[in-house]
Amino acid sequence: MKTPTITAYLKTSCGWSQGVRSIMRKYNLAYEDRDIIKNPLFRTEMIARSGQSLSPCVEINGHMLADVNGDEVEAYLLQAELVPLTTAVADAPTDRSCDAHHHG
């Protein structure tokens, strides 16, 4: 399998963002973590590329997954045959939401 090119628009401490990071670790995938809190220009870029303002947004080989959790990212990776099925377990919850303070 060819290694996918992944850009993830994430927040520093959001539960959903941590879930996406956990999936990347589970499959040992290299990705560019564009923290939209630390760098507001990444948020602007995310909105322009995804068409909406909610995060996480993960672009995999040019395909944008907008407002997703780790489970949804994993499902896409498996369906697109970009990663092999594994018995490894994620090291953090993959579908935990952000609280109201962190969402958006």
C-alpha positions as a printed Julia matrix, in Angstrom:
104×3 Matrix{Float64}:
   0.0    0.0    0.0
   1.21   3.45  -0.88
   1.44   5.82   2.07
  -1.36   8.42   1.86
  -0.71  12.14   1.98
  -2.67  13.51   4.93
  -3.29  17.04   6.15
  -5.35  17.32   9.32
  -6.93  20.57  10.47
  -7.2   20.03  14.22
  -7.54  21.83  17.52
  -5.0   21.64  20.29
  -7.16  19.86  22.87
 -10.54  18.99  21.31
 -11.76  15.42  21.91
 -12.55  14.88  18.23
  -9.12  16.19  17.23
  -7.46  13.88  19.75
  -9.44  11.0   18.25
  -8.1   11.79  14.77
  -4.56  11.96  16.14
  -5.12   8.62  17.86
  -6.1    6.98  14.56
  -2.97   8.37  12.93
  -0.88   6.8   15.7
  -2.84   3.52  15.52
  -1.87   3.1   11.86
   1.52   4.82  12.24
   0.58   7.35   9.56
   2.61  10.45   8.87
   0.43  13.54   8.57
   0.65  17.3    8.73
  -1.08  18.54  11.89
  -2.37  22.04  11.17
  -3.51  23.32  14.56
  -6.26  25.87  13.84
  -6.07  27.31  17.38
  -2.33  27.97  17.4
  -2.4   29.31  13.84
  -5.62  31.11  12.78
  -4.41  31.1    9.15
  -4.86  27.31   9.17
  -8.52  27.83  10.22
  -9.02  30.19   7.28
  -7.39  27.64   4.97
  -9.56  24.84   6.41
 -12.75  26.81   5.75
 -11.66  27.6    2.18
 -10.73  23.96   1.45
 -13.65  22.23   3.23
 -16.43  24.76   2.72
 -17.36  24.88   6.4
 -16.0   26.04   9.76
 -16.28  22.95  11.98
 -13.24  20.84  12.76
 -11.65  18.38  12.52
 -11.23  18.32   8.77
  -8.85  15.78   7.29
  -7.65  15.81   3.7
  -6.4   12.42   2.48
  -4.86  12.23  -0.99
  -6.89  15.28  -2.02
 -10.22  13.99  -0.61
 -11.62  16.23   2.15
 -13.38  14.68   5.14
 -15.12  17.6    6.84
 -16.2   17.78  10.49
 -15.2   14.18  11.28
 -14.16  12.11  14.25
 -11.46   9.46  14.45
 -13.9    6.61  13.72
 -14.98   8.27  10.48
 -11.38   8.86   9.41
 -10.53   5.22  10.15
 -13.57   4.0    8.2
 -12.53   6.07   5.19
  -8.93   4.83   5.35
 -10.11   1.21   5.43
 -12.79   1.65   2.75
 -10.31   3.35   0.43
  -7.83   0.54   1.17
  -5.2    3.02   2.33
  -4.44   1.04   5.5
  -4.69  -2.67   6.33
  -7.19  -3.93   8.89
  -5.44  -4.2   12.25
  -6.16  -5.53  15.7
  -4.27  -2.61  17.25
  -6.32  -0.47  19.6
  -6.48   3.32  19.51
  -4.7    4.91  22.48
  -7.4    7.56  23.02
 -11.18   7.79  22.49
 -11.87   8.3   18.79
 -15.39   9.72  19.0
 -15.4   12.04  22.0
 -16.82  15.47  21.26
 -15.44  18.83  22.21
 -17.16  20.77  24.92
 -18.98  23.94  23.89
 -15.9   26.06  24.63
 -13.73  24.14  22.15
 -16.2   23.41  19.32
 -16.31  25.36  16.08
